[in-house]
Structure formats: C-alpha cells, structure tokens
Amino acid sequence: MLRQVLHEGLRTSFHKLGHFVANHPVFFASAPVLISILLGASFSRYRIEENVEYLLAPKHSLAKIEGNLVDSLFPVNRSKHTLYSDLQTPGRYGRVIVTSRRGSVLDPHHVNSVLKLHNTITQIQVPMLGFNYTFAHLCLLDDSKSCIVDDILRVLEEMRSARASNHSVPTLHYPITKLKDGREAYIGHQLGGVLSGGGRDGVRTARALQLTYYLQAASPLNEVVAASWELLFCKELENFGKAHLELSLYPFTSSSLQRDFQMTSRVSERPLLFSLALCLSLAMLCCSMRDCVRTKPWLGLLALVTVSLATLTSAGIFNLTGGKYNSTYLGIPFVMLGHGLFGTFEMLSSWRRTREDQHVKERVAAVFSDCMLPFTASTALHVVTFGIGASPFTNIEAVRLFCRNACISVLFNYLYILTFYGSNLVFAGYLENNYRHSLFCRRVPKPELLQQKPAWYRFLMYTHYNEEATEAGPLRAYESHLLVAFMKRYYCDWITNTYVKPFVVLFYLIYVSFALMGYLQVSEGSDLSNVVATETSTIAYTHAQQRYFSSYSPVIGFYIYESIEYWNTSVQDDLLEYTKGFERISWFESYLNYLHGLNITTSLSRSNFTEHLRSGFLRQPRFVHFSDDIIFAKRADGEFDVVASRMFLVAKTTENKREEMSILLDTLRKLSLTSRVKFIIFNPSFVYMDRYASSVGAPLKNSCIAALFLLFFSTFLAADPLVNAWLTVTVASVEFGLVGFMTLWRVELDCVSVLCLIYGVNYAVDSSAPLVSAFALGRESTRTRWVKLALERHGVPALQSYLCYGAALLPLAAVPSNLTRTLFRCFFLTTIITAFHCLAIIPVLLTFLPPSKKKCQERKNAAENLEEIECVEMVNSTRVVDQITTV
C-alpha cells in the first residue's frame, strides 16, 4: 500500500510540475538558452591538461612512494640514462629509432650514416635571447662534465676507426658488451633486431638501433629552450630521412605523448560535427510522419538542441571552476546524447497517447506524469554511478574527472529536458490543437476545402481531422507513423509468436557463451599508446619498439636502502640469488669478480671490504662509473660504510612485455617483504603499471554496487518490486556481454573502456525501465497482451533512440585515434546489446516469467464470484422468509 501511495504521490507531483511548465512556456524556453550563452562565454578560460602521468597513472601507488625514495638517494633525473624506460623517462629528451631498409645497421655505410645523423643532431641550434643553444649547452653531464651519449655511439665510432685503420673490427656482444676502455655496457635497449652468432662471434647483424639525447631542465629558461630543441629535433630527423632513404627514422620526445594524446581532440572535430548532423537528420526523420499536423520534426531537432545547451552549460561551469580539458572528455557528449534521446522520445511517445480534445496544458501535464518518474529515476542512477566514480576513492584522475563532469552534464541535461524541451512541447501542442502545419505554421483547411486545392497543396497539407472527441481517434491517426505501424502491426506479433520464442532463447544462450569466452580473456590495457591518435610519431615509435626491442625489459633499478653486511658470505649469496636470471649491470658482482681476479677472498672484514672497494675497485678506469651507484657514510670510529647502493637488472621478455613486467613487479615486491636484505625496485614505467588493474576496475565495481543498492532501496517507489529485480538482471546481463564482446573486439580494460562500462549500466536501465514498468502495471489481461502493449508504448521511442544514437556513433569509427576507437566500439556494443535485450530478450522472457498476470485475473474473478454468492444467498434467504410468512 505504501508503495502505491508514494508512486501516485510522485506522479501527482510531476503532473503539477507539467502544469507549471505549460503555464510559463516562454520563461522555461528562454532561461536555459540565456544561461547557456552566459556560461558559454567562459571558453576564454579554455585550458588543456598537459601532464599525462597525472591523468593516467594511479594516484596512490607504492611505485610513486618508491620513486620518491629512490630520487632522494640517487636523483632519477641525473641517472635516467641508465634507468632506461620506453615512454615514461622523466625530464626532457629526444629519442630516435633508426632501422635499415636493407641489410644491417652495422654495415659500414649504415654506420657512417648513423654517425652523420648523430653529428647533425648535436649541431641543432635553438636561437633564444640572442644566443644559439646547441646540444652541448643543454645536454646532461657526467662527472667529467662531458655530455652523456649512448654507449652504442662509442661502439660505432670504434668500428669505423678500426675499418679506417684496416684493423679487425672489435667483437660486439649482446646485450652486454665490453667497450675499448674495458667498461661493460648494457646495449639491449640501444641495439635491436639482433642476430647473434653465439660464443665469441658476437653480433652478426642488427636491424635497428636507438639513440637517446638527454637534456637538462634545471631552470625555466632551460625548460623553454629544451622544448624548442625537441621540436627542431623532430624536423631535423624528418629532413634527414628524406635525404637518406636507405634508413627509416622513428622520432620520439618527452612531449610526444602529451601532444599525440591531445591530438585526438583536434582530429575529432570534423567527424563530431558530421556525427551531430547525422543524428540531427535521423532524429527529425524519426519524429516525422505523413500527417502534416501531428508530425514533429522540430521536436526531433529540439531534442539535439536541448542536449547541446546542456553540454554548453556544463562546459561553462567546468571552465569557470578552473578545469582543464583532456581527450577523454570526448565521451561526455555521447553520454548526454544517450540520456537525452530516451527522455525526449519517451515524452513524444507519451504525447501521442494523450487525448486531442484535452487542453494543451492537460496534455503536457499528462506527459510529465507518465514519463518523468522513470526518467527521474534513471537520471538519479546516472548521478549516483558517476558520482561514485568522481569520489576520492577513484585512483585514476582521468576517470575521476570524467565521472565528475559527466555527473554535472547529465544533471543539466535532465533539467533542460524538463524545462526547455517541455516548454517547446507546449508550443508544438498549440500548433497541433489549432490544426496548423508543423513546419510552416499555416492553418490546414478542412477536408472539403482541401479537395478544391491542387494536388501538391493537398500533399503538403494532408492531415486527419477528428470531429468527434474519442480516445481511439488520435491513436489511429498516429498509426500512420512508420515505426509505430511497424511495431504494432508486425514486430509485436512476430516476437511473441510461439515458434519464434525458442529461437530467441537459443540466440540468447549463444550470446552468453560468446560473452563468457571473451570474459575469460579480459586483459588490462596499461599501454599508453591506447589513448593517442593513430597517425602520430608515438604510434610509429611504439610499433618499432615492439618489433625490434621487445626481447628485454626496461632497466629495473634494484636499490638497497639500508646498510647490510656486504662482506658476509651468506648475504653475498642472497644478493646473487636474487639477481640470478637477470642480465645485470652490478657493481657488487663486478667487485666480487675483481677480488677473485686478485686472488682475494670475498669473505673479508668490514674495514678491509670497504677499503678495497674505495681505494682499489672504484679507482680503476673501467669501474669508476660505479661510483654513482654507491653511497658511503663515515662512522663514528672514522671508518666508511656502504649505507645504500643500487644495481640494474634487465629481464628477458617476449611480445607480452607489459604483462610480464607486471608479473615481475609483483614477484619482486613479495620477495622484498620476506628478504633480510631490504631493497626496493623501481622504473619510471612502474607508476603506470602498479595497481593499474585494481585502480581501473574499482570505479566500475563501486558504481555497479551503488547502482544495485539504489535499485534495491528504490523498490518501494516502483509499481511492482519485481521491476527492480528485472532491471538488476538486465544490467548484469548487458554488462557481462559488454565486457565479453569488448574483449573479443580487441578492446582492453583501460580507463576509457571502464568509463564506457559505467555508462553501460545507466544505458541499460534507461531503455529497459519503461518497458518493464509498463508490463508490471498491466492488469486484466494476459502476459502476451501486455508485452505487446508495452512494446507499442515504449518500443518505438527505444527504437528511435537506438537508431539516432547508433548513427551518431558511426563517424567516430573514422577518427584516426585509438581513444575514439575504444569509445566507438564500447558505445556501439552497448547500443546493440541493450537493443537486443530490450526488444527481444525481455519481451520473450516476460511471457513466461514473473511478474504474473494470473494472480491479478484470479483476484478479479474471486471478487466477481463473491458478489454472485452474496446475491444468491440473499435470494435464498428471501425465499425462506416468504415460506415462513406463508405458513
């Protein structure tokens, strides 16, 4: 009883709200436009977020804490040339992968070309404040105040010198080789596509090599000059590639990722305009019909105008609050479009069911009473799910910002549909009640006068006059609408046919099996190239990286941050065991080999171990570079002790490089917790990998839980408690299928696809709630009859929104960007799967699953039988009285 009272009370409230909007249509039509114009002027504050790490890396992760600790011990910016990482190297730098179109890059003519390229790069000049800055002024310096360059360049120079002097070329080993000065250098990330002869033969051929030029950015002036140098670096490489066609060059700089991430917004401008025009045309077409009075093309246009005004208002608020734009916001207009189309088409469908003899205000009030309760509930679900995603519990900033702005946008979308679209429905109602043409606003003559006009005039002015005010009259007039006629005359009878139902259920089982197959193959997508435009230097560089340099992982720093007993044999064995299986650049292992070479035992006392290390090992020219890897501290007794040190490890990997790195990170983390040697591991790429899966999945999980709680606690507002049960099952089925088919379509679980999955929850509820509610409210008929009636009432607006939304998504497929490709695939799958559920699965299942119509029919029959029994008893008692009276 309480549920019915609340339900009727809310319907009455919306009925009064509809009256209020109908009494003040000019105000409610003009106020949203003025607000949007005023807030739209704030685009002068338009700013772009340039920090990609801030957006896409988990905010709270152990890798960031470890990075701060590492930076305090061994400054990362200074040691970034040894702590190599693919796309996440800190600071400013320029990088290029050089591949040979034919032969090996180690061939003499290719070696000369590469060294010529190196000289060209070092001579790039940046004019600034009357001074020409070159690489020598900007480079990162080593301890001897020389520019740090890659070891492979020294190898190439040694090879050219040997050939010039007719000496034998020194053997090049891979991935660790020995330089002329006796120093061992890791070149696994500098030489790629290697074919090794094994043993003493060394490297036979190599298909690619990589050069990196590290820059200083210690001051604002240095930052500006380095940014200009990076631009000239890319232009110079482009010119060099045109002059040397035998080489292929793939440049990459520290700003390439940010520039290519934001490029998606620029390359999407024209397709988005085409998307809007296509959706606009189809919306007007879906609202049109043969009857010139009852056709509503302008309302289809105004539906898109309403969404556009809400977008402009929310964007204005975002600008005024100091927000910065990023490319993930491209999905927000499509979230608003899906939400707005359902609301506007439901209002238009409800308008068609009202009586034409009623006053316009009464018809608008009836529309509000019929549509606004489910539309308000779905809007509340949008706000809750996106609000949970915008909470501080969300660990990825791009997801949090998207959810926050989507929440504000959907709220304004709801308010503008309530006011702006509702007031325009009033104006359209006055035109219809006065029998005026919906396009030209000219009064349509009556049939007897229309027959006297020319044929073209009769074609334009055709309408159906209702001289008698009956309920069936206007409904029959609206059946000339193509989609209404199709749904009522053909589709409803076909989908509820006894012979069609088994095939629908079978098709649903096939859907579940394929979804399960994809669900079991879900993979996380922490690769940053998934969010950039495709025809960019980042993608070309990433593909070259994966092709030629996927044999080894990025360099992992192994940091021992406490003083340990390096001289202890058991500690030495532990350290060697931990680093076993890696390619190692280790001062510790080199020092032990140095002691073995001098026939000195490694089991020394503390003082002797440290003294040999400081006075002997680190004084050798081939080991002096290890001085940067050890921190000494003077004890109270005057002796020195190693308080912290680092080594560099490289793991052998396959094509699934990021997945293997994530597993390796977890394994080494667990080892560090149980080991008596206190160490941490770090690489700049770890800030993107660490807790990425849990950070990405948490907003989706929290939003789904919030949606389930909202559906559960709003049961008392629904006409039937089974409505919320059906909505929960529908959402679960849609989300399960969306995750599965998304994976089968090669979409990984990243921050963009998770946003689409959160929206999928709301989209499923938007489209299925009116259908299930209409069926649950049905009385005094069979299941099949009420399934048909629910489809006739709500199937048409759902089909209209699917068509318009799908058409709006199609231009996204043509945008050359991985981010928009993910948006298109996820949104398109959401539309298709939801349409399949709402137009096929739910209607078929409702014909034989609860809520039941039999109990309602039995209650009615029981009431009628009770009345008949009471009448019979009354007749019998009268007869008895008459007999007694006679006696």
N, C-alpha and C positions, 0 to 999 in steps of 0.2 A: 504493500500500500504506500509506504514512504517513497519507494522508487517512482511510482506513478505520479504522486503529488509533486515531487521535485521535477520530474520530466515535464509535467504540464505547466508548472510554475515557470520553468525556463522558456518553454515555448511561448507562454503569455508575455514574458518579458521581451523576447525578440519580436513578438507581434507589435508591442507598443513602440519598440525601437524603430520598426519599419514604418509605423505611422508617423513618428517624429521625423524621420528622414524624408518621407513623402511630403510632409508639411513644409519643409525647408529645403527644397532640392537645389536652389541656386547657391545657397551658402555651402552645402556639402559638396557641390560640384566645383566651386571656385576655391575653397580653402585649401584642399590638397595641392592644387596647381600653384597657388601663391607660395605655399610652404616649400614646395619642390624648387621653385625658381629662386627663392631666397637662399635656401641651403645649397643649391647648385652653384651659386656664385662663389662658394668656398673652394672651388677647384684651383684657385690661385695658390692654395697651400699644398698642392699635389706634390707628394714626395715618394721616393722609391726606396725600399729596403735593400741595402747593398750587402749586408752580412749574411751570406748563405749558411754559414755554420750556425748562426743564431736562430735561423728558421728551421733547419732540417736536422740538426744534431740534438739528441736528447739533452734537456737542460740539466737534469740531475743524474749524473752518471759517475761511476768510480773512475772512468778514464780521465775526466776533467780534473778530479782531485789528484790523480796520479800525475797528470800533466803539470799541474802547479808545483807539485813536489819535485818533479824532475827539473823543471825550469829553475827552481831555487838552487838546485845542486849543480846542474850542468845546463846553462842557458840554451834553450831549444833553438832560438833564432841564430845563435852562433854555430851550433852543431847540426843545423838542418842538412848540410851537405852530406853528413854521414848517416843521419836519421832519415833516410830516403822514404818518401811516400808518393803514391801516384798523383792524386788530385788534391791532397789535403796538406801539402807542405806549407808551413807558416811563412809569413813575410812576403816580400816581393821577389820575383824570379821570372826568368824566361827559359822555356824548355822546348826542344825540338827533337823529333824522331826522324832520323834520316834512313831511308831504305833505298836499295839499288833496284832499278827495274830489270837489270840483267847482271848476273854474276854476283860476286861477294863484295861487301863494303870494304873488305880488307885488301881487295885488288889494288895495285899501285895507283891507277888513275883515279879510283874512287877515294883512296886515302888522300891524294893531292886535293881533290875537290872538297873533301870534308875539312881539311886544314885551311883551305882557302875560305870556306864558309865561316870557320872559326875566326879568322882574321877580319873578315867582313863584319861579323857581329861585334867584335871588340872595338871596331873603329866607328860604330854608330855614334853620332853626335846629337846631343839634345841642347839646343840653344835656350838659355834661361838666364835672365838678368844680365845680359851682355857677356855670358861665359858659355862655352861649349863643353858640356859634360859628356864624357865617354865612359865606357865600362870600367876603365881604370879608376875613375873618380867615384863610381857607385858600387864597386864590387865588394863582396865580403872578404875580409882579410884574414890571413892565417897569422901564426905567431911571428913569422919573419916579415910581416907587412906586405906580403905578396897576395895577389888575387887568387882566390880559391877556384880552381878549374877541375874538371873531371879527370880522373886518372887515365881514362881511355885516350884522352888527347896526348898525354905523355907517351902512351904506348904507340900511338900512331906516329908521333914525331920520332921515336926510336926506330920504328920500322922504316920510315923514309930516310933517316940518316944512314941506317945500315945498308939500304939499297943504293944510296948515293955514293957510299964509300966501297961498294962491292963486297960488303961483309955479309955474313949469313944473318938472316932476319931472326931476332930472338923469338924463342918459343912462347906462344901466348896460351896460357892455361885459363880454364873457365870452371867455376865462376870466380875463383880467387887466383890471381896471377902475381908474379914477382916482378917488381919494377927494376930499373937499372941500378937504383941506389940501394937495392936489397930489401926494400919495404914491400910487404904483402898488401895487395889492394883487392877489394871486392868490386868486380865489374859486372855482376849479374844483372843489375838494372841499367847498365850502360851499353851492353852488347846483347843483341837478341837474335833469334832465329839461328842459333849456333849449331853447327855440325862438327862434333869433336872426334878426333881420331883416337883418343884414349891414350893412356900411358904417357910416354914422353913426346908424342906427336903434337899434343895440344890442339888448338882450334884449327880446323881446316877451312871452313867457310862460315860466314855470318851474313844474315840478310838485313840486319838493321843495327843501328847504334843510336844512343840517346845522349844528348848534350844538355846540361843544365847550367844556367848562369844566375848565380845568387846575387841579389842586390841588398844594399843597406837601406833601411828606412828609419834612421835614428831620429830624424827631425822632420817637421812639416815640409820644409823645402826639399829634403831628400825624398819624401813621400811623393811630392808632386813631380819631381824630376824622374823618379823611378817609374811612375805611372806613364809618363810621356815616353820613356825609353821602351817600355813594353809595347806601346803602340807602334813605334818605329821598328821595333824588333820584328813584329808580325809583317809589316810592309816590306822590310828588307828581305825577309825569308820568301815572301811572295815573288819579289823581283828576282831573287837568286834562283828560285825554282823554275822560272820562265827561261832563264839563261842556261840552266843546266838540266836539260830534260832527262838525262840518264838517272837523276835522283828524284825521289819523292820526299817532300818535306811536310811534316805534321807539327805545326807550332802549338804551343800552349803556354799561357802565362798565369800569374796569380789572379788576374781579373777576368780570365776567360770564362770561368764557371759562373761568376755573377753576371757577366754580360750576356752569356748564352741562356741563362735561366730567365732573365728579364726579356730576352728577345721573343719569347713565346707571346708576350702581350702585344708586341708590335706586329708579328706575322699573323696574329689572330684578328686584327681589326677588320679587314675586309670580309673574311668568312663570317664574322659575327654579325656584320651588317646584312650580309646575304641571308644569314640564318633568321634574323629578325624579319626581313622582308618575306621570306618563305613562310614563316609561321604566321605572319600577319595575313597573307593572302589565303592560306588554308583556313585560318580562324574565321575570316569573313565568309569564305565559301561554306564552311560547316554551319554557319548561322543563317545561311540564305535558303530560300525556298521559292516556289513558283508564285505564291501569293504575295503581291507587292505590299500589302499592309502588314501582314504577320511576319514577313521576312525581317531579319535583324542583323544585317551585315555590319551596321555601325557598332552594334554591341560587341561583335567579334573584334572589331578594331579597338574599341574602348577597353576591352579586356587586356590587350597588349599595352595600351596607353597607361592603364592602371598599374601594371607591373613595372613599366618604365618610370612612372612617377615615384613609386615606392623605392626603386633602385636609386634614383637620383637623390631622394631624401636621405636614405641610409648612407649613401656615399658622402653627402654633405656633412652629416653628423660625424662620420669617420674622419673627414678632413679637419673639421673643427676641433676634434679631440686629439689631433696630432698623430693620427695613424699614418703608417707608411704602406704603400702598395707592394704586392708581390704577385707573381703569375698564378699562384693557386687561387686567387680571388676570381679567376675566370669562371669557376664553377658556381659562384653565388647567383648570377642571373638565371642560370638553369634551375637552381633550387627554387628560386622565386617563381619562375615560369611554371614549373610543375605544380607548385602550390596554388598559384593564382588561376590557372586554367581549370582545375577541378572546381574551385569555388564559383567562378563566373559561369561556367557551363551548367553547373547544378542550379544556379539561380535562374538561368534562362530556361532550363527544362521545367523547373517548378512554375515559372510564369506561364508556360504553355498549358499547364494543368489547372490554372485558375479560370473562373467564370468570366466571360467577357461582359456580362451585364453588370458586374460589380464596378464600383468606382475604382479609379486607379490607385488611390491610397489604400483601399482594402486589398487590392491585388498585391501591391508591394508588401503590405503587412503580412499577407498570407505567405508570400515568398520567404520573407525573413523568418517567419515562424516555422516553415518547413525545412529550410536549408541551413540556417545559421547555427543551430545546435550541433549537428555533426561537424560543420566546418569549424566552429569554435573549438570543439574537442580535438580535431586534427591539428589545428594551429597550436593549441596547448601542448600537444605531443611534440610538435616541431620545436617549440620553445624549450621544453624540458630536455629533449635529447641533445639539441645543440647547446643548451645551457650547461649541461653536464660536461660536454666536450670543451666548453670555454672555461671550465673551472681550473683552479691552480693545480688540480691533480693531473691534468694533461701535461705530459712530459716533453712533447714536441711543440715548439712555438708556432709553427705553421698551421698545425691542426687547431691549436687553441685560438689563434687569431681568426681563422676561417669560421670556426663554430661561433665565435662571438659576433662577428659581422653578419653571419647567416641568421643568427637569432634575432638581431635587430631588424634585418631586412624582412624576414617573414612576419614580424610583428607589424611593421608598417604596411606590408602587403595586405595583411588582414584588415587593418583599419581603413585603408584606401578602398578595398573592395566593399567594405561595409558602407562607406560614405560616398566616395566618388562614383563607383560603379552602380551603387544603389540609387543615387540621385539621377544618373543617366537612364536607369531603368524606368524611373518615373517619367522622364521626358519621352522615352520611347513608348510608354504606355499611353500617354495623352495622344500621341500621333496615331496609335492603333485604335483607341476608342473613338477618335474622330474620323476614322477611315481615311487617313492621309497616307500618301505614298511614303514608304520608309526612307527613300533616297532623296526625292525631290520635294517632300513635304506638301505636295499638292493633293487636294481632296479628290478621292476616287469617286467618279459618278456611279450611280446605281445601275444595275444590270440593264434596265430598259433604256436608259440614256446611253450606256456604253455600247449597245448594239448599233447605234447610229454613227459611231466613230469609225475611222479607218482601221484596218487590220493591225498595223503596227501600234496604234494607240491602244487597241484592245489587248494586245500582247503585253504592253508595258503596264497597263492599269488593271490587270486581271486580279480579282480578289473574290472571296466568298463572303457574301452578306448574310448575317444572322438576324433575320427579322424577329424570330422568336427566341427569347432568352431561355435556352436549355443547356444543361450541362454537357450533353453529348455533342452539341453543335460545334463549339470551338475545338473540341478534341478531334472530331472528324476533319475539321479544316486543317489542323496541324499534321494530320497523317500524310499530307502531300509532301512533307519534308522527306527527303530521300533516306536519311539514316533512320528516322522514326518508322517509316514504312518498311524498310529492310528489317529492322529489329522486330517489329510487331508481326509482320506477315510471314517472314521466312525464318529468321535466326532463332526466335524463341521456340517455335515448334520443332526446329531441327535439333537444337541442343538438348531438349527434354525428351527426344524420341527414345523409346526403349532400346532400339537397336544401335543408337549412337553412344549411349552411356557406357557400355563395356569398352568401346574403343577409346573414349576419353580417359577412363580409369587406367587402361593399358598404357596410353600415352603418358599419363602422369607417372606410372611406375618406371617407364623408360627415362623420363625426366629425372627422377630421383636417383636412378642408377648412374646416369652420366654425371649428375651433380656430386654424387659420392666419389666417383672416380676422380673428379677434379679436386674435391675437398681433401683427398688423401695426398695430393701433390702440391699443396699450398707451400709457397716459398716466400720468404721476406725479401723485399727489394730495397736494400740499403745503398744500392749503386746510385750515385748522384747523377749519372748520365740519364736516368729515367725521368728527370724533371726539366730537361733542357730541350731547346729546339734541335731538330734533327740535322739540318743542313748547316752545321756550325763546326768550328775548329775543335770544340770539346768532344763531339761525337767521333770525328775523324781520328783525333788523338787517342780516344779510348779504344776504338776498334784496333788501331795499330798496337796499342799496349797489350790488348788481349791476344792479338795474333802473334806478336814477337816476344813479349816479355811476361808471359804467364807461367813460366817454368819455376819462378821463385817468388816468394812473398816479399812485401816491403820489409825493410830493415827494422827489426824489433830491438829496441833498447832494453837490455837486461841490467837493472840498476840495483845494486846492493847498497842500501841506505843506512846500514848500521856497521859498526866496527866488528869484524869477525876474525877468527883465528886462521888467517890465510896460511900460516906456516904449519898448521895442524894437518896431518896426513888424512884423517877422516873427513875434514872439511874440504880438502882438495879433491878427494874422491867424490864427495857430494856435488861440488860445483861441476866437475867434469861429467858426472852422471846427468845432471840437469840439462846441460848443453849438448849432450850426446844426440846425434841425429840431425843436428843443425849445421849449416855452413857458418863458421864462427870467425869473427874479427875480434879477438880476445887478447887483451894484454896479459891476462892471467896464464892462459895456455902458452903464449909466446914466452912468458917469463920462465915457466917451468921447463920448456924446451931449451931456453938459454942456459939455465942451470945444469940441465943434463949435458949440454954441449961442453960445459966447463968441468964436467965430472964432479959436480957438487950435488950433494943430496938435497932434495926438496924439503926434507924434514929438518928445518933449521930452527933456531931460537927466534924469538920475536925481533930482537935487535939485529941479528945477522940477516934475517929475511928482508927486513926493511932497508938495511944498509946496502945490501947487494942490489935491491930494487932501485933505490935512489941514486946511488953512486956508480953503479955499473950498467944495469939494464937500460935505464932511461937516458944515459949519456951516449948510447950507441946511435949512430945516424939513422939506422933502419928501424929503430924502436922509439925515437924521440917523439914521434907523433902520439904515442900512447900517454904522454904527459897530460893531455887534456882529459883522459879517462880516469884519472886517479886524483883523489883529494886527500892530502896529508894534513895532519894536525899534530902540533907539538904537545907532548905530555908534560906533566909537572916535573918529571925527572929529567927532562931535556931530550928524550928520545922521540922520534917521529912514529906516527901510527897511521895506517890507512883507515880513514873514517867512512869513506864512501868510494865506490868505483862503479864502472859500467863496462859492459861488453855488448857486442852487437851480434845478433843471431838472424839467420835467414833460413826459412823453411822451404823445402821442395814442395811445389803445388802443381795442381792441374788446371783445367779450364774453369772449374768451380772455385775460383780463387777466394772470393769473399766469404763463401760458406765455410771453406776450410780455415780461413783466418778467424772467423767467429768461433769455430770449434777449438782452434788452437788457443785463442784468448781465454776461453772458459777453462781449458785444461791447465794452462799455466797459472791462472788465478787460483784454482783449487790447490795446486802444488805449493804456491806461495803461502797458503794458510797452514799447511801441515809441515812445511820445511823448517829446520832450525836455522837456515840461512834466510834472513829477512830481505826479500827482494820484491821489486815490482817490475812490470814490463810496460812499455809504452811505445806507441807510434801515433803520429797525428791522425791517422785514419781510424784509430780506436774510438775516438769521440763520436763517430757516426755509427760504429758497429755495436758499441757497448749498450746493452739493454734496449736495442732498437726494436726487437720483436715485441717485447713487453710494452715498450713505450708506444708503439703503433697500435697494438691491439687493445690497450687499456681504454682509450676513448670509446671504441666500438663496444667493448664489453660493458662499460659503465652506462653508455647510452641505451643499450638493449635492456639492461637491468632496470634503468629508470623508466623505460617505456613499459616494461612488464608490470612494474609497481603502479604506474599511472593507470594502466588498463585494469589492474586488479582493484584499485581503490575507487575507480570511477564506475564500478559495476552498478552502484546504486543510482547512477544518473542514466543508465541505459534502460531501454524499454524492456529488455529481457537480459538476464545475466549471461545467457549463452552467446549473446552478441560479442561480448569481450573475449569469451573463450574462442570463438571463431576468428576474431581479429588476431589473437595471440598465435593461433595455429597458422594462420595465413602469413603473418610476419615471419615466423620461424621457417616456413617452407620457402618463402621468397628469398630470405637471407641465405639459407642453405644452398639454394640453387644458384644464387648470385655469386657466392664465393666459389662454388664448383666450376661454373661455366666461365667465370672470370679467369680462373687458373688455366682452364683448357684453351682460353683465347690468349694465353701468354701474358697475362697481367699479374704482376707480382703484388704482394701485400706491402704497400708503402703508404706514406702519409696521404697521397692523393686518392688511392683506391679505398682507404679506410673512410675518408670523408664521403665518398660515394656510397659506401655500405651504411653509414649512419643515415644518409638521406634515403636509402632504400627502405629503412624501417618506416619512415614517415610517408613515403610514396605509396607503400602497400596499404597502410591504414587509410590514407586519403581516398583511394579508389575502391577499397572493399567495404568500408564502414557504411556508406549509404545503402549499398546493395543488401548487406546482411541485416541492417536495421529495418529496411522495408519488408524483408521477408519475416522477421521476427514479429513485427507489428501486425501482420496479416491475420485476419480472423474469418471464420465461417466459410472456409474453402479448403481445397486440397493443397498438398505441397506443390505439386506441379503447377497448379494455377497461380500460386503466389510467387513461385520462381519466375514465371512468365511476366507477371505484373511488376516484379522488382527489376527485371531486365528492361521492360518497356520504360519504366520511370528513370532508372539510373544507369542502364546500359548505354543509352545514347550519349549522355554527357561524358561518360567514361571513355567511350569510343572516340568522341570528338577530341578529348584531351590527349588520348594516346596518339592520334593522327597528327595533331598540331605539334605535340612535344617531340615525336619522332622526326617530323620534318625539320624542326628547329635544330635537332642534333646532327643531321646529316652533313651540313657544311663543316662541322668540327672534324670530320674524318679527313678533310682535305688540308688541314693545317699541318705544316711540317714541324711537328713538335711531339716529343714523347709524352709530355704532360697532357696535352689536349687529346692525344691518342688514348691515354688511360681514361680521361674524362668521358670521351665518346663511347668507348667500349663498356665502361661500367654503367653509365646512364642509359645507354641503348639496351643493354641486358636487363636493367631494372625495368624499363618500359615493357619489353617483350615478355619477361617472366610475370610481371604484375598483370598485364593484359591476359595472359594465358590463365592465370588463377581466377581473375575476376569475371571473365567472360566464358570460361569453360569449366574449370575445376570446381569452383564454389557452387555455381548453379546445378551441376550434376550431383555433387555430394549432398546438397541441401534437399534433394528429392527423396533421400532415404536415410539421412542422419538428423539428429536433433538440431533445432527445436521442433517438436512435433505439432502438427495441426489436429491430430486425432483427439487429444485431450480437450482442446477448445471446442471441437464439434460435439464431444461427449457431454461437456458441461451444458452446452446449449440444448441438446436433446434431453438431458436429465431435467433441465428446468421446464421444458415443454411437457414432458411426461408427468412431472409433479403437478402442473396445472391441470392436466387432464384427469389425474387421480382425484384431485380435490373436487373437481366438478362432478365426477361420478359419485364420490361419497356424498356430496351434497344432494344429488338427485335421489340416491338410495335412502338417505335419511328423511327426505321429504315424503317418499313413498311410505316409509314406516309410520310417520306421523299421520298421514292420511288414513292408513289402515286402522290405527288406534282410534282415530276420530270416528270412523265409520262404526266400529264395534261399540 
